[in-house]
Amino acid sequence: MKLVETKDSSFTAYNAKYDEHYHTISGAVEEAFEKHVNALGISDEMAILDFCFGLGYNAIAATKDHENLKIIGLENDIEIIKLMQKVEIPNILTEEYDVFRDLAETNVISDNQNNEIKLILGDALKNIEALPDNYFERVFFDPFSPKKQPEMWSEELLKKIYSKMKNGGKLSTYSCARMVRDNLKAAGFVVMDGPVIGRRSPATIAVKE
Ligand SMILES: C[S@@+](CC[C@H](N)C(=O)[O-])C[C@H]1O[C@@H](n2cnc3c(N)ncnc32)[C@H](O)[C@@H]1O
């Protein structure tokens, strides 16, 4: 797995199988804050699902200046979790990130603000089933692209995620592809534009009203 520096001087990884980076190369940590954490408005005590955890940037960015978050991360590749132990992180997130670097060794870690990240390793398509219904207030939805991983953007999966979210819950994703938005709507979400970061098209926010 190759690490690649992005334009905000944070690193992303490159995945040869999917021929994709894990984040936008315009700025990996910026993307975590702007397209996910700030776009969704995280507040203390929330239950958050990080669907496709990767290097954990979205989940760990959420812990900054927050407390009592309950975060569940779904990820099937232990190699990317092991990379957390050595990836260099910009100052804005170093302190928070250092707490959670050992998720490859121990799958639940809490910080001093009582934010907890629990990592569930395995196929997210299967592991989503066992999560509680009507539980999550926020979902960071971050698979590889719909072109490379269409099974991760299906109406069926999005319906499943919808059932795991509380009313008023919000989901963020970088894609605004027609197929993605149509499937989100068919799953029951109200869909709106997210921020425009690192490309011309907006991200997507989906709300369970
Ligand atoms: C675009 S990257 C996510 C980046 C991540 N959010 C971050 O901040 O580093 C997509 C991630 O989905 C994971 N993935 C792909 N298919 C999966 C599956 N079926 N179950 C769980 N994780 C999967 C990949 O291993 C990869 O880590």
The ligand as a MOL file (V3000), in Angstrom:
LIG
                    3D

  0  0  0     0  0            999 V3000
M  V30 BEGIN CTAB
M  V30 COUNTS 27 29 0 0 0
M  V30 BEGIN ATOM
M  V30 1 C -12.3010 5.4750 -0.0280 0
M  V30 2 S -11.6060 4.4150 1.1830 0 CHG=1
M  V30 3 C -12.1860 5.1110 2.7070 0
M  V30 4 C -11.3000 6.1840 3.2740 0
M  V30 5 C -11.5430 6.3860 4.7400 0
M  V30 6 N -12.8500 6.9120 5.0450 0
M  V30 7 C -10.4490 7.2280 5.3410 0
M  V30 8 O -10.6940 8.2800 5.9270 0
M  V30 9 O -9.2950 6.8030 5.2420 0 CHG=-1
M  V30 10 C -12.6550 2.9950 1.0650 0
M  V30 11 C -12.4360 1.9800 2.1610 0
M  V30 12 O -13.4430 0.9760 2.0630 0
M  V30 13 C -12.8790 -0.2550 2.4000 0
M  V30 14 N -13.7600 -1.3000 1.8520 0
M  V30 15 C -13.9570 -1.6320 0.5700 0
M  V30 16 N -14.8640 -2.6160 0.4600 0
M  V30 17 C -15.2660 -2.9110 1.7110 0
M  V30 18 C -16.1940 -3.8400 2.2730 0
M  V30 19 N -16.9070 -4.6630 1.4840 0
M  V30 20 N -16.3370 -3.8750 3.6030 0
M  V30 21 C -15.6370 -3.0390 4.4070 0
M  V30 22 N -14.7500 -2.1390 3.9420 0
M  V30 23 C -14.5600 -2.0650 2.6090 0
M  V30 24 C -11.5070 -0.2110 1.7770 0
M  V30 25 O -10.6310 -1.1660 2.3370 0
M  V30 26 C -11.1130 1.2400 2.0650 0
M  V30 27 O -10.4460 1.3170 3.2920 0
M  V30 END ATOM
M  V30 BEGIN BOND
M  V30 1 1 1 2
M  V30 2 1 2 3
M  V30 3 1 2 10
M  V30 4 1 3 4
M  V30 5 1 4 5
M  V30 6 1 5 6
M  V30 7 1 5 7
M  V30 8 2 7 8
M  V30 9 1 7 9
M  V30 10 1 10 11
M  V30 11 1 11 12
M  V30 12 1 11 26
M  V30 13 1 12 13
M  V30 14 1 13 14
M  V30 15 1 13 24
M  V30 16 1 14 15
M  V30 17 1 14 23
M  V30 18 2 15 16
M  V30 19 1 16 17
M  V30 20 1 17 18
M  V30 21 2 17 23
M  V30 22 1 18 19
M  V30 23 2 18 20
M  V30 24 1 20 21
M  V30 25 2 21 22
M  V30 26 1 22 23
M  V30 27 1 24 25
M  V30 28 1 24 26
M  V30 29 1 26 27
M  V30 END BOND
M  V30 END CTAB
M  END
